[in-house]
Structures are given as structure tokens and as C-alpha cells.
Amino acid sequence: MSEDPGAGRASDFVRGRGGDPGGRRGKVGRTLRGGSPPKQDAGSERGTATSPRSIRAKPVRITVDLDPSLHRFLKTYSLDAGAKGAAVVRALLEELREDPELSGRLRGRMEDA
């Protein structure tokens, strides 16, 4: 079995070492170690950034652990609304961002917990 000469260990990738001819590993390593991220050109393929929210074009996947009763509620609500659970969570986050009263209630609930 032949080994790819450009392939390094995962730890080399994170530390920014390894034989990546495109130099991508070094940029990732610097960002992970707290260095400044690579600068984005105004005409890059991701588009121009007009606000901090629009920098990334691809969605970011998150994982959330839910109590079984909350998961059941989300599934039931989603089914009744004819939407996917992820769409419900996205809509809730938009509401939270746009409604200062809701934001205040949520902060109070988190402080009580």
C-alpha cells in the first residue's frame, strides 16, 4: 500500500505542519492557535461581507442535547406545523435575535437555571 506523500497526521494538520502543497494546513493551524484568520478578498467566491453574519456562506451544523420531553415536543410541533425540527429551531433563533423582550425573558430563564 503506497502512502500519499502530502498526507500527514491529524495532529500535524492542527499544528499547521505537514506537506500540504496549497498551504491550507498552515492557515488552519494559525487560526486554531489564536492567530489571525486568512484575509478574505472582496471578490472571493464566498461573496462580499456586509456584516459579521454574512461572512460564511455555508450553514454551520450544531449538535444540541435535549431532554426527551423537549425532543418529543419539538417533533410533535414540527409535525403539526408541517416543517422540519431544524426549521423550527432556525425560526426560534430569528425571533430571539429580533425580539428584545423575548431575549430578556430567555436570559432570565437561563439565570434561574
PEMOBEL-V805206 format. One record per residue. N is the residue number from 1. RES is the residue in one small letter. D_CENTER is the distance of its C-alpha to the mean C-alpha in Angstrom with 1 decimal. Layout:
# PEMOBEL-V805206
n & res & d_center
N & RES & D_CENTER
N & RES & D_CENTER
This chain:
# PEMOBEL-V805206
n & res & d_center
1 & m & 36.5
2 & s & 35.5
3 & e & 32.5
4 & d & 30.3
5 & p & 31.3
6 & g & 27.9
7 & a & 26.1
8 & g & 25.6
9 & r & 24.5
10 & a & 20.9
11 & s & 21.9
12 & d & 23.3
13 & f & 20.1
14 & v & 18.2
15 & r & 21.2
16 & g & 21.4
17 & r & 24.7
18 & g & 25.8
19 & g & 27.4
20 & d & 24.7
21 & p & 26.9
22 & g & 24.2
23 & g & 23.2
24 & r & 19.5
25 & r & 19.5
26 & g & 21.0
27 & k & 18.3
28 & v & 15.6
29 & g & 18.0
30 & r & 18.8
31 & t & 15.2
32 & l & 14.7
33 & r & 18.2
34 & g & 17.6
35 & g & 19.2
36 & s & 18.3
37 & p & 15.7
38 & p & 17.5
39 & k & 18.9
40 & q & 18.1
41 & d & 21.3
42 & a & 22.1
43 & g & 22.8
44 & s & 20.0
45 & e & 18.8
46 & r & 15.6
47 & g & 17.9
48 & t & 19.0
49 & a & 16.8
50 & t & 18.6
51 & s & 16.3
52 & p & 13.2
53 & r & 11.3
54 & s & 12.5
55 & i & 11.8
56 & r & 9.1
57 & a & 10.9
58 & k & 8.9
59 & p & 6.7
60 & v & 3.3
61 & r & 5.3
62 & i & 6.2
63 & t & 9.8
64 & v & 12.3
65 & d & 15.9
66 & l & 18.4
67 & d & 22.1
68 & p & 24.0
69 & s & 25.6
70 & l & 22.4
71 & h & 21.2
72 & r & 24.6
73 & f & 24.4
74 & l & 21.1
75 & k & 22.6
76 & t & 25.9
77 & y & 24.6
78 & s & 22.5
79 & l & 25.6
80 & d & 27.9
81 & a & 25.7
82 & g & 25.4
83 & a & 21.6
84 & k & 18.9
85 & g & 17.3
86 & a & 13.8
87 & a & 15.7
88 & v & 17.3
89 & v & 14.2
90 & r & 12.8
91 & a & 16.4
92 & l & 16.7
93 & l & 13.7
94 & e & 15.5
95 & e & 18.7
96 & l & 17.6
97 & r & 16.6
98 & e & 19.9
99 & d & 22.3
100 & p & 23.3
101 & e & 25.6
102 & l & 23.0
103 & s & 20.8
104 & g & 24.0
105 & r & 24.8
106 & l & 21.4
107 & r & 21.8
108 & g & 25.3
109 & r & 24.3
110 & m & 21.9
111 & e & 24.7
112 & d & 27.2
113 & a & 25.2
